[in-house]
Amino acid sequence: MPMKIARRTLLAAAAAVVALSAGMPAEAQDKITLRMSTPASETDQRSIALAEVFGPAVADFAVYEPHYNASLVAQGSELESIASGDLEMSIASAQELATFFPEFSIFATGYVHQDAAHQVRVFNDPLMDPFKKKVEDELGVKLLSVMYLGRRHVNLRQTKDELTVMKPEDLAGVNLRMPGTDAWQFLGKALGANPTPMAFTEVYTALQTASVDGQDNPLPTVVDAKFYEVTNQIILTSHLVDLNYIAFSKEVWDSLTPEQQKTVQDAADAAAEAGRQAQLKKEDELVAFLKEQGLEIYEPDLEAFRTHVQNEYVGSKFAEAWPEGVLEKINALGN
């Protein structure tokens, strides 16, 4: 008897689900799910912008489903997951794309991008078309928009009276901690410094004990890691204006109507702009905070740094994969 009751209950529940589904609008049943995997946290500006701007904008035909802290797909595997049809969206770096397409390394190189606005001009310029097409054709990934991550600056122990840095030659002999890869060490040398590889966890103590003279990082990192406690100046070199791309499944894109495609594109652009403005505002606020902590903050001769660094790259192994003439086109879009 209990078995019959359980069966009747199950059948009734199933009928109720069918009836409920039948009463739902067709478009609600047909919504696609857009899973977005990122190693960033939910409080990251990029995550917030996508959740608050992109998700609601596509809600008529899609369910935006973010997964943070690499909880769905392992960090570094997102593009492959999109290519295999196991993921719909991610936030991809130029460095990641360069592992598939070496020419993308140009967008992760010192002084290629000048600021947040320059990033947008470059991304929307026809010079990007061959890059985007190759990613679509060979990886099945559509790059929708560019997101601004922030600018890396040089942060030194010396006071400005002891050492004022206006040009690359002023960094001669300065032991500057840089990440340990060949590309980062090359950038440190191109800046004019003596690059010193060191684990991030060791940097605070190294600055405190004068084992190194300085380090390079975006302002949020300077604050979060409390490097301002053991340094005296920040030179706004902006030597790397970092970025991410909103990466979207080409297969899913092709399944959308032209109107839906336009909505997705507009939503991605709006989310990128919201995140960009939030990050720029945060950087401005941190400049004020760091000045309150007693640090001297100033801008050097950026053109002198840009010219010197780009000259170092041209002809090096790091520029071998760059398409001819692209660097000049990027520079022409600058201020």
Buried (B, 14 or more C-beta within 10 A) or exposed (E): EEEEEEEEEEEEEEEEEEEEEEEEEEEEEEEEEBBBBBBBEEEBBBBBBBBEBBBEBBEEBBEBBBBBBBEBBEEEBBBBBBBEEBBBBBBBBBBBBBEBBEBBBBBBBBBBBBBBBBBBBBBEEEBBEEBBEBBBEEBBBBBBBBBBBBBBBBBBBBBBEEBBBBBBEBBEEBBBBBBEEEBBBBBBBBBBBBBBEBEEEEBBEBBEEEBBBBBBBBBBBBBEBEBBEBBBBBBBBBBBBBBBBBBBBBBBBEEBEEEBBEBBBBBBBBBBBBBBBBBBEBBEEBBEBBEEEEBBBEEBBBEBBBBBBBEBBEEEEBBEEBEEEBBEBBBEBBE
